[in-house]
């Protein structure tokens, strides 16, 4: 039996850093069965070396117990981008993408505003004796798709996810037709701007602040042409080739656009802090999760190589990674504060958000904002204690706990998305999740930091990150929820 593990030399500056780099080689020599799978091995002797190996777990545990403080040895921990389904459908076993035609099928016609809606991803959820399962299909040019039915199962619900321009839609039961409501096109501001104190669009808000995004990639999109794609960090390999940062799962573009999107066309929605300098790193491959090694390498690249003030991470796992934690601590010493989504399991705060050195963000919704047939309209909580003032509520999916620092809008957030068909660079979509709340809070933190006198001369050390945190904490406003739900309140630009 083999185990995939991460061997990391934690960064502690100067000679201690050199000792950490040396300790990685010592640890690898101590695991006789180790087969190196990934090794970033940077040329800079003061940079982190992260090695992924497959090895005998007994040998790994023996070496881990003997390792000193200059070595971290832990299992590979996979993180997922934080997306969310209604709780009764979230545990479905996927059956993959259906072919165009299949024997026993559920046929669905999808329209948008009454016209056929091609390219819409349809997920049908089935309930049967073996539990809940799901199957996917893509609508054809006539807005139709056929989804195979498992034996002796009934349709529990159908979710339609358009590429953009329309609300994601949920239909309960055996739907044969879905009509997606068109998104509003009255940007550049939405309810998430108003709820965080932004009443007028300011293209310079956030100027002078550098923000990193670690996610599924970036664009292409016309509202994010100013953003810098620094490459992908996949399987221990840093790829800086053109297109390496392009979005592969449709999540990262929305996150980046929520922070710093710059409207181009009439009605485009802008980011919270459109004046920031955006830097995006991709840690997800198509259809795959991201490892702790790749996330740590991306943190290092953004903080060490690009000097970002803030990093947004809308990703998570149930298991803490010491490798990621160490990378966040080292980034903090360089003046980089991490803002992290709390998680979408309606339970304990996920990692890395649960680490105390970052800013953990829960998600709010606004009652009445989304149309009744939309997926966003399903996010209302079931208990009175999760409703706050001004029709704000803690989203039903949001994780919560003592680790929450603040809350921010995260339901029905409209922002840029990439077109998987490559036909348009001007699509917008509505998404829900703490994945959306985290970039809203990150944008507010960037806007607050940009207003700080003498920002350009501030040292890039722990005092800079501490200042950013203190500015955000001082600006938080109570929304009438318990601290475990809202932290100290909503991120607000006064």
C-alpha positions in Angstrom: 0.0 0.0 0.0 1.2 3.5 -0.8 0.2 6.9 0.5 0.5 10.3 -1.2 2.2 12.8 1.2 3.5 16.3 1.1 7.0 17.1 2.4 7.5 20.8 2.9 10.3 22.9 4.3 8.4 25.7 6.2 9.7 29.2 5.6 11.2 31.0 8.5 13.4 33.6 6.9 17.2 33.8 6.6 19.3 31.0 7.8 16.3 29.1 9.3 14.9 29.1 5.8 18.0 27.5 4.5 17.8 24.9 7.3 14.2 24.2 6.2 15.2 23.6 2.6 18.0 21.2 3.8 15.6 19.4 6.0 13.4 18.4 3.0 16.3 16.5 1.5 17.0 14.8 4.8 13.4 13.7 5.2 13.3 12.4 1.6 16.4 10.3 2.3 14.8 8.9 5.4 11.8 7.5 3.4 13.4 4.7 1.4 10.3 3.9 -0.5 9.6 7.5 -1.5 8.8 8.0 -5.2 8.7 11.7 -6.1 5.6 12.7 -7.9 6.0 16.5 -7.8 8.9 18.7 -6.8 8.8 22.5 -7.4 12.5 22.8 -6.2 12.8 26.6 -6.7 16.2 28.0 -7.7 16.0 30.7 -4.9 17.4 29.0 -1.8 15.1 31.1 0.4 12.0 29.9 -1.4 9.7 27.1 -0.2 10.4 23.6 -1.6 7.3 21.4 -1.6 7.6 17.8 -2.7 4.8 15.3 -3.3 5.8 11.6 -2.9 4.2 8.2 -2.9 5.6 6.0 -0.2 4.9 3.3 2.4 2.7 4.8 5.1 4.7 3.1 7.9 7.9 4.7 6.7 6.1 8.0 6.3 4.8 8.0 9.9 8.2 7.0 11.2 9.9 9.9 9.4 7.1 12.3 10.4 7.5 11.4 14.1 11.3 11.9 13.8 11.1 15.2 11.8 12.1 18.4 13.6 10.4 21.8 13.3 12.0 22.5 10.0 10.0 19.8 8.2 6.2 19.4 7.5 5.1 15.9 6.4 1.3 15.5 5.8 -1.1 13.7 3.5 -2.2 15.2 0.2 -5.3 17.2 1.1 -7.6 18.0 -1.8 -9.6 21.3 -1.8 -12.7 22.1 -3.9 -14.0 25.4 -5.3 -17.0 26.3 -3.0 -20.2 25.7 -5.0 -23.6 24.9 -3.5 -26.8 23.0 -4.3 -30.0 22.9 -2.2 -29.3 20.7 0.9 -31.8 18.0 -0.1 -30.0 17.5 -3.5 -26.4 18.1 -2.5 -25.5 14.5 -1.7 -26.4 13.1 -5.1 -24.1 10.5 -6.7 -23.2 11.9 -10.2 -23.6 9.6 -13.2 -21.7 11.9 -15.6 -22.8 13.7 -18.7 -25.5 12.1 -20.8 -25.2 11.4 -24.5 -27.6 13.3 -26.9 -30.0 10.4 -26.9 -30.5 7.5 -24.5 -33.0 4.7 -24.1 -35.2 5.5 -21.1 -34.9 9.3 -20.7 -36.3 12.4 -19.2 -36.6 15.0 -22.0 -36.3 18.6 -21.0 -36.8 21.8 -23.0 -35.1 24.9 -21.7 -36.0 28.4 -22.7 -34.7 31.8 -21.7 -37.3 34.5 -21.7 -39.4 32.3 -24.0 -36.7 31.5 -26.6 -34.8 28.2 -26.9 -31.7 28.3 -24.7 -28.8 26.2 -26.1 -25.6 25.4 -24.2 -27.4 25.2 -20.8 -26.1 22.6 -18.4 -29.0 20.6 -17.0 -28.6 18.4 -13.9 -31.5 16.1 -13.1 -31.7 14.6 -9.6 -33.3 11.2 -9.1 -34.5 9.5 -5.9 -34.7 5.7 -5.7 -34.1 2.7 -3.5 -30.3 3.4 -3.7 -30.5 7.0 -2.6 -30.1 10.2 -4.6 -28.3 10.3 -7.9 -27.8 12.9 -10.6 -27.1 13.0 -14.4 -26.1 15.9 -16.6 -26.7 17.0 -20.1 -26.2 20.1 -22.3 -29.1 21.5 -24.2 -28.8 21.5 -28.0 -29.6 24.4 -30.4 -33.3 23.8 -29.8 -32.9 24.1 -26.1 -33.5 20.3 -25.6 -31.6 17.6 -23.8 -32.3 14.0 -22.9 -31.1 12.6 -19.5 -31.0 8.9 -18.7 -33.2 7.6 -15.9 -31.9 5.1 -13.3 -34.0 2.0 -12.9 -37.0 2.5 -10.4 -36.1 6.1 -9.7 -38.2 9.3 -9.8 -37.2 12.8 -10.7 -36.7 14.9 -7.5 -35.7 18.1 -9.2 -34.0 19.7 -12.2 -31.4 22.5 -12.1 -30.6 24.6 -15.2 -27.3 26.5 -15.3 -27.1 28.8 -18.3 -23.7 29.9 -19.5 -24.7 33.5 -18.6 -27.4 36.1 -19.0 -30.1 34.2 -17.1 -30.8 33.1 -13.6 -29.8 29.5 -12.6 -33.2 27.8 -12.2 -34.5 25.1 -10.0 -37.7 23.1 -10.7 -38.9 20.5 -8.2 -40.3 17.2 -9.4 -40.5 15.8 -12.9 -40.2 19.0 -15.0 -40.3 18.7 -18.8 -39.8 22.5 -19.5 -37.8 25.1 -17.7 -37.9 28.9 -18.5 -34.9 30.8 -17.1 -35.5 34.4 -16.1 -33.2 36.9 -17.7 -30.7 38.6 -15.4 -31.1 42.3 -14.7 -28.8 44.5 -16.8 -28.9 47.6 -14.7 -25.3 47.6 -13.5 -22.7 48.7 -12.6 -24.1 48.4 -9.0 -26.1 45.6 -7.4 -27.6 45.0 -4.0 -24.2 43.7 -2.7 -22.7 47.1 -3.4 -25.5 48.9 -1.5 -25.3 46.5 1.4 -21.6 47.2 1.8 -22.0 51.0 1.7 -21.2 51.6 -2.0 -23.9 53.9 -3.5 -22.0 55.3 -6.5 -19.6 53.6 -8.9 -16.0 54.7 -8.4 -13.6 53.2 -11.0 -10.6 54.3 -8.8 -11.7 52.5 -5.6 -9.0 50.2 -4.5 -6.2 52.0 -6.5 -2.7 51.2 -5.4 -3.7 47.9 -3.8 -2.6 44.5 -5.2 -5.0 41.6 -4.9 -4.4 37.9 -5.7 -7.0 35.3 -6.5 -6.3 31.6 -6.1 -9.1 29.7 -7.9 -10.1 27.9 -11.1 -8.6 30.5 -13.4 -9.4 33.9 -15.0 -11.5 34.8 -18.1 -11.1 35.7 -20.8 -13.6 38.5 -20.2 -13.8 42.1 -21.4 -14.2 43.4 -17.9 -11.1 41.7 -16.7 -8.6 42.6 -19.4 -6.6 44.6 -16.9 -6.1 41.5 -14.7 -2.8 39.6 -14.7 -2.9 35.8 -15.1 0.3 34.6 -13.4 -0.1 31.0 -14.5 -1.3 27.7 -13.3 0.0 25.6 -10.4 -1.0 22.0 -11.1 0.7 18.8 -10.0 3.7 20.8 -8.7 4.4 22.5 -12.0 4.2 26.2 -12.5 3.0 27.0 -16.0 3.4 30.7 -17.2 2.5 30.1 -20.8 -0.1 32.2 -22.5 -3.5 30.9 -21.6 -2.3 28.9 -18.6 -4.5 30.9 -16.3 -7.7 30.7 -18.4 -10.7 29.6 -16.4 -11.4 25.9 -16.6 -14.4 25.5 -14.3 -16.2 28.8 -14.4 -15.7 29.8 -10.8 -12.5 32.0 -10.7 -13.6 34.5 -13.3 -16.7 35.3 -11.2 -14.7 35.6 -8.0 -12.1 38.0 -9.7 -14.9 40.0 -11.3 -16.6 40.4 -8.0 -13.5 42.0 -6.6 -12.2 44.1 -9.4 -14.3 43.9 -12.6 -14.3 47.1 -14.7 -17.5 47.6 -16.7 -17.1 48.1 -20.4 -20.6 47.9 -21.8 -23.9 49.5 -20.7 -25.3 47.6 -17.8 -22.2 45.6 -17.0 -21.7 44.9 -13.3 -18.6 46.3 -11.7 -16.4 44.9 -8.9 -16.4 46.1 -5.4 -12.9 47.7 -5.9 -12.4 48.1 -9.6 -9.2 50.1 -9.2 -7.1 47.2 -7.7 -4.3 45.5 -9.5 -5.6 41.9 -9.9 -3.3 38.8 -10.1 -4.9 35.4 -10.6 -3.4 31.9 -10.1 -5.1 28.7 -11.2 -4.8 25.7 -9.0 -7.6 23.6 -10.5 -7.4 21.4 -13.5 -10.5 20.6 -15.5 -12.8 18.4 -13.4 -10.2 18.0 -10.6 -9.6 19.2 -7.1 -6.6 21.3 -5.9 -3.9 19.9 -3.7 -2.5 21.5 -0.6 0.9 21.6 -2.3 -0.3 23.6 -5.3 -2.3 26.0 -3.2 0.8 26.7 -1.0 2.9 27.2 -4.1 0.3 29.7 -5.5 0.3 31.6 -2.2 4.1 31.9 -2.3 4.1 33.1 -5.9 1.4 35.8 -5.3 2.9 37.0 -2.0 6.6 36.6 -2.7 6.7 37.1 -6.4 4.0 39.7 -7.0 3.8 41.5 -3.6 0.0 41.3 -3.3 -1.6 42.9 -0.2 -4.6 40.5 -0.2 -5.3 37.0 -1.4 -8.8 35.7 -1.9 -9.3 32.0 -1.6 -12.9 30.8 -2.3 -12.0 27.1 -1.8 -11.9 24.7 1.1 -11.6 21.3 2.7 -12.7 19.7 5.9 -9.1 18.8 6.9 -6.5 21.4 7.9 -3.3 21.5 6.0 -0.2 22.6 7.9 1.5 23.2 4.5 -1.1 25.8 3.5 -1.2 27.3 7.0 2.6 27.8 6.9 2.3 29.4 3.5 -0.3 31.8 4.9 1.8 32.6 7.9 4.8 33.4 5.7 2.7 35.5 3.4 1.5 37.4 6.5 5.1 38.3 7.3 5.4 39.8 3.8 2.3 41.9 4.4 -0.2 39.7 2.6 -3.6 39.0 4.4 -5.7 36.0 3.2 -9.4 36.4 2.9 -11.2 33.0 2.8 -14.7 31.6 2.2 -16.1 29.9 5.3 -17.6 27.0 3.4 -21.0 25.9 2.0 -21.9 22.9 4.1 -24.0 24.7 6.7 -21.7 23.3 9.3 -18.3 24.0 10.9 -16.1 26.5 9.2 -13.9 24.8 6.6 -10.1 25.1 6.1 -8.2 27.2 5.4 -10.9 29.7 6.6 -10.8 28.2 10.1 -7.1 29.3 10.6 -7.0 32.3 12.9 -4.5 34.3 10.8 -6.9 34.7 7.9 -10.3 36.6 7.5 -13.1 34.0 7.5 -16.2 35.2 5.7 -19.8 33.9 5.9 -22.5 34.6 3.4 -25.6 36.9 3.5 -28.6 37.0 1.2 -31.3 39.7 0.6 -34.9 38.5 0.9 -36.8 39.2 -2.3 -33.8 39.9 -4.5 -33.9 36.8 -6.7 -36.9 35.6 -8.8 -39.0 32.8 -7.2 -37.9 30.1 -9.8 -34.2 30.8 -9.4 -31.7 28.7 -7.5 -30.8 31.8 -5.4 -34.4 32.0 -4.1 -33.8 28.7 -2.3 -31.2 30.1 0.1 -33.5 31.3 2.8 -32.8 29.8 6.2 -35.3 27.8 8.2 -34.9 29.3 11.6 -35.7 32.8 12.8 -32.3 33.5 14.4 -30.7 33.6 11.0 -32.7 36.6 9.8 -31.1 40.0 10.5 -32.0 43.6 9.8 -33.0 45.2 6.5 -34.2 41.8 5.0 -30.7 40.4 5.3 -30.3 36.7 6.3 -27.5 34.2 6.8 -27.6 32.0 3.7 -28.9 28.5 4.4 -25.7 26.9 3.1 -23.2 29.2 4.9 -20.8 27.6 7.4 -20.6 29.3 10.7 -18.8 29.2 14.1 -16.5 31.1 16.4 -13.9 31.4 13.6 -16.1 33.7 11.5 -14.6 37.2 11.3 -17.1 39.0 9.2 -20.0 38.4 6.8 -20.7 39.8 3.3 -23.3 39.4 0.5 -23.1 35.9 -1.1 -26.5 35.2 -2.7 -27.4 36.2 -6.3 -24.2 38.0 -6.9 -23.9 39.0 -10.6 -20.3 39.1 -12.0 -18.4 38.2 -15.1 -18.0 34.6 -16.2 -16.0 33.0 -19.0 -17.8 31.4 -22.0 -16.8 27.7 -22.2 -17.7 27.8 -25.9 -15.4 30.8 -26.5 -18.0 32.7 -28.4 -18.3 35.7 -26.1 -16.1 37.6 -23.6 -19.1 39.6 -22.2 -21.1 37.1 -20.2 -22.4 37.7 -16.7 -23.9 35.1 -14.3 -25.5 35.0 -10.9 -23.9 32.8 -8.3 -24.4 31.9 -4.7 -21.9 30.8 -2.0 -19.4 31.9 0.6 -17.2 31.9 -2.6 -19.0 35.1 -3.6 -19.1 36.6 -0.1 -15.3 36.3 0.4 -14.4 38.4 -2.7 -17.0 41.0 -1.6 -15.2 41.3 1.8 -11.8 41.2 0.1 -12.9 44.1 -2.2 -14.0 46.1 0.8 -10.7 45.5 2.5 -8.8 46.6 -0.6 -10.9 49.8 -0.8 -10.3 50.6 2.8 -6.5 50.0 2.4 -6.4 52.2 -0.7 -7.7 55.1 1.3 -4.8 54.8 3.8 -2.5 57.9 3.6 1.0 57.0 2.5 0.0 53.5 1.2 2.9 53.4 -1.3 5.5 53.9 1.5 4.1 51.3 3.9 6.6 48.5 4.6 5.7 45.1 3.2 5.8 43.2 6.4 3.4 41.9 9.1 2.5 45.5 10.1 1.0 46.1 6.6 -1.3 43.0 6.9 -2.2 44.0 10.5 -3.2 47.4 9.3 -5.4 46.0 6.6 -7.1 43.7 9.1 -7.6 46.5 11.6 -9.1 48.8 9.0 -11.6 46.0 8.0 -12.4 45.2 11.6 -13.1 48.8 12.4 -15.4 49.2 9.5 -17.6 46.1 10.3 -21.3 46.9 11.0 -23.7 44.7 13.0 -26.6 43.2 10.9 -28.5 41.7 13.8 -27.1 38.2 13.8 -25.2 36.3 16.5 -21.4 36.5 16.3 -21.1 32.9 15.2 -23.1 33.8 12.0 -21.7 37.3 11.3 -18.5 37.7 13.2 -18.4 41.4 14.0 -20.7 42.3 11.2 -20.9 43.1 7.5 -17.9 44.4 5.6 -18.9 48.1 5.1 -17.2 51.0 3.3 -18.0 54.1 5.3 
